[in-house]
Amino acid sequence: MSQVFHRHCHTPLRTAVRGEGVYLFDQHNNAYLDACGGAAVSCLGHNHPGVRQAINTQVEQLAYAHSGFFTSEACEQLAEQLAAKAPGDLNHVYLVSGGSEAVESALKLARQYFVEIDQPQRVHFISRRQSYHGNTLGALGVGGNLWRRAPFDPILTSAEHIAACYAYRDKHAGETDYQYGQRVANELEQKLLELGPENVAAFIAEPVVGATAGAVPAVEGYFTRIREICDQYGLLLILDEVMCGIGRTGTLFAQEQEQIQADIVTVAKGLGAGYQPIGAMIASSRLYNAVANGSGFFQHGHTYMGHATASAAALAVLQAFEQDQLLAQVRRQGQGLAERLNQRFASHPRIGDIRGRGLFMGLELVQDRDSKLPFAPHTALAARIKQTAMDNGLMCYPMGGTIDGVQGHHVLLAPPYIISDNQLDELVDKLSLSLNQVFHSMAKEAA
Ligand code: PMP
């Protein structure tokens, strides 16, 4: 028996022994096409020579120096590059070890900002149903996934939830996408009026929803209206780009495609591309200045923040983006993936929706396309697809269960940005084979 406390206590895992490009290999040398990067992490694929080299060089010089005593060149350069590339005045980069830490930092900065500017009554956070912002208590507290929250609910910091922007499920008949987006965005205003707008610190949302809904972008106009409401009532807008940021949707920051700027953005996953654990909270000058000119101290911190080796790895990731023009590649291959998925699955009886942006795509699985009836949680559909796909040499990210009573199951795809046309063919072939095997075996069991 393994002494590792695996999160699925009873599901045996294969041992990954090496990675090369878009493939991972297990202890028997079986290859797996990595179509999800775990959870949208491995954007450069595996065994990238530039990142490997950058890590080695950094470790040989300086692996780590505590951020309370020193900064490092790698950390300074990374912050400079992220600030230069981030929209507008998102200029102040707080480097941490991952997504949840970045979100915790964002929530705490939002709160401290209002303490600094003498609005201490702003204590509420608003977020959306069907959202995920991390598993630490604060991040889970703002998350809208009831299943993930359930055991911990009594000990979570409270947050108020409004509707997700999820047109496939929630748009009314006769409503245009735009009208739908305005209606659900206006729920933020209604919630503010309920709570007293002067009592709300921030609204947090994922520009493209990842883990709890399967690559769902908002409809046009939604985020413009959200930004307008935040400005009107003086609360902060936190955009969580931990999964959809760092090029995944075809622009370095997903919010660029919404033509808005957050007050705080969080990134992680693709930033270290799996080579090092790293995340960042990037704050606007207004927020930074309030702290710098106020108490002068952001009352937060983690032992591994501003980590030199992790920063060197992330710098090499950003360098690879430039050198190999990977953002353009994401847009090109993203289109190729969307076309292949549509060709293969647009009339599939069990696939209700194909959506996403760039190399961040989701398929929603339904029992019936007309009624959009989801599969029941007891079918364990996600686990079966994951297992079958692995048996077929494909790593994809199926998720599911009933969330908020409606959502059902989906498969998330987030392959490395370096994926070739042939590998996209292989991905869709293996996915199609795996899905059909699972649906056939379920039909047989039901017969
Ligand atoms: N926010 C979002 C949008 C995420 O998708 C995730 C991870 N799936 C997190 C936060 C938490 O990141 P981490 O697992 O690195 O703590």
Boltz pocket constraint, residues with backbone or C-beta under 6 A from the ligand:
constraints:
  - pocket:
      binder: B
      contacts: [[A, 39], [A, 97], [A, 98], [A, 99], [A, 100], [A, 101], [A, 103], [A, 132], [A, 133], [A, 134], [A, 135], [A, 206], [A, 210], [A, 211], [A, 240], [A, 241], [A, 242], [A, 243], [A, 244], [A, 268], [A, 269]]
      max_distance: 6.0
